[in-house]
Amino acid sequence: MDTTVYQSLSPAPSGGVPAVRARALTRRYGKGEGTVTALDAVDVDFAAGHFTAIMGPSGSGKSTLMHLLAGLDTASSGRAFIGDTDVTALTDDQLTALRRDRVGFVFQSFNLLPMFTAEQNILLPLTLAGVAVDADVTAWLETLVSTLSLGDRLSHRPAELSGGQQQRVAIARALIARPDVVFADEPTGNLDSRSGAEVLSFLRRSVRELGRTVIMVTHDPAAAAYADRVILIADGRIAGEIDSPTPESVLAGLDALRAFESTADARTTPVVG
Ligand SMILES: Nc1ncnc2c1ncn2[C@@H]1O[C@H](COP(=O)(O)OP(=O)(O)OP(=O)(O)O)[C@@H](O)[C@H]1O
């Protein structure tokens, strides 16, 4: 276990360009005395082919970070990159294309279209982009369907599927266009623990067996333990990271974070390391 909690996180070493990175990424809401700094000069790298969880207390800036990285929100200053693309420098049209072609999303609410079958829902990003379902797409669809154990459910509509199955369809949909990165926001928040564990195993398999890159926001230490690495965030800043997390090491990291937050001079003092 490697648990480090400190104020400023150096970018993680990685070979090649990280899949996603933030540099001095800052988001402020409001003006004057009422200004809230939701994200405060964050530097962080997310390696390609890894599964990373973002954890931290409510209001710490997890969703803000994810939304900025995914081009769903506009930074006040700093930069966010997907590969070599500076997301913060794109026009609205370029952002729409980036989200369509290079980013997959999995949300707490599965957001499937009720009148479409599972297969139609999975293929929707390609349908919307006008991409033909050729032999290459069919082969990838088959790989996803078998990895996610959806083979006998493809002709079913969402209402005929369990929550876990619906979320697996949503994961296949997020992966069908082979995005550079999948952002998952509390993907198990609406699932019972068994379905949640299945979904997390499938997300992990997408990374380990299919070479995808996943960044997940979660409140749940057990969910975070499926990731290769946990980034801890507190008060809009990166507060530490945990490599090869277990539920126990994540809980210990969160406990250290609470102690860190309640210490007046914590901003300059490492509390675990
Ligand atoms: N649109 C907004 N206007 C004003 N303040 C906002 C807005 N969105 C977020 N904030 C504030 O920014 C801070 C970070 O919010 P954010 O949603 O990123 O936190 P979070 O860690 O994702 O929280 P949770 O775990 O509760 O979802 C909070 O103080 C929040 O109140």
The ligand as a MOL file (V3000), in Angstrom:
LIG
                    3D

  0  0  0     0  0            999 V3000
M  V30 BEGIN CTAB
M  V30 COUNTS 31 33 0 0 0
M  V30 BEGIN ATOM
M  V30 1 N -23.0670 26.2410 -10.2210 0
M  V30 2 C -22.4970 26.5050 -9.0470 0
M  V30 3 N -22.6350 27.7080 -8.4630 0
M  V30 4 C -22.0340 27.9880 -7.2910 0
M  V30 5 N -21.2850 27.1190 -6.5990 0
M  V30 6 C -21.1200 25.8860 -7.1210 0
M  V30 7 C -21.7220 25.5080 -8.3650 0
M  V30 8 N -21.3710 24.2230 -8.6240 0
M  V30 9 C -20.5940 23.8040 -7.5890 0
M  V30 10 N -20.4480 24.8090 -6.6920 0
M  V30 11 C -19.6600 24.7500 -5.4520 0
M  V30 12 O -18.3650 24.2910 -5.7790 0
M  V30 13 C -17.8760 23.4070 -4.7640 0
M  V30 14 C -17.4920 22.0720 -5.3860 0
M  V30 15 O -18.6750 21.4360 -5.8680 0
M  V30 16 P -18.6310 20.0040 -6.5470 0
M  V30 17 O -20.0190 19.7180 -7.0400 0
M  V30 18 O -17.5390 19.9340 -7.5410 0
M  V30 19 O -18.2670 19.0580 -5.3180 0
M  V30 20 P -18.3230 17.4620 -5.2020 0
M  V30 21 O -17.0770 17.0680 -4.5220 0
M  V30 22 O -18.5910 16.8620 -6.5430 0
M  V30 23 O -19.5590 17.2740 -4.2350 0
M  V30 24 P -20.5910 16.0410 -4.0570 0
M  V30 25 O -19.7480 14.8960 -3.5810 0
M  V30 26 O -21.5240 16.5270 -2.9880 0
M  V30 27 O -21.2430 15.8050 -5.3760 0
M  V30 28 C -18.9800 23.3150 -3.7170 0
M  V30 29 O -18.6920 24.2410 -2.7000 0
M  V30 30 C -20.2210 23.7320 -4.4890 0
M  V30 31 O -21.1620 24.3150 -3.6260 0
M  V30 END ATOM
M  V30 BEGIN BOND
M  V30 1 1 1 2
M  V30 2 1 2 3
M  V30 3 2 2 7
M  V30 4 2 3 4
M  V30 5 1 4 5
M  V30 6 2 5 6
M  V30 7 1 6 7
M  V30 8 1 6 10
M  V30 9 1 7 8
M  V30 10 2 8 9
M  V30 11 1 9 10
M  V30 12 1 10 11
M  V30 13 1 11 12
M  V30 14 1 11 30
M  V30 15 1 12 13
M  V30 16 1 13 14
M  V30 17 1 13 28
M  V30 18 1 14 15
M  V30 19 1 15 16
M  V30 20 2 16 17
M  V30 21 1 16 18
M  V30 22 1 16 19
M  V30 23 1 19 20
M  V30 24 2 20 21
M  V30 25 1 20 22
M  V30 26 1 20 23
M  V30 27 1 23 24
M  V30 28 2 24 25
M  V30 29 1 24 26
M  V30 30 1 24 27
M  V30 31 1 28 29
M  V30 32 1 28 30
M  V30 33 1 30 31
M  V30 END BOND
M  V30 END CTAB
M  END
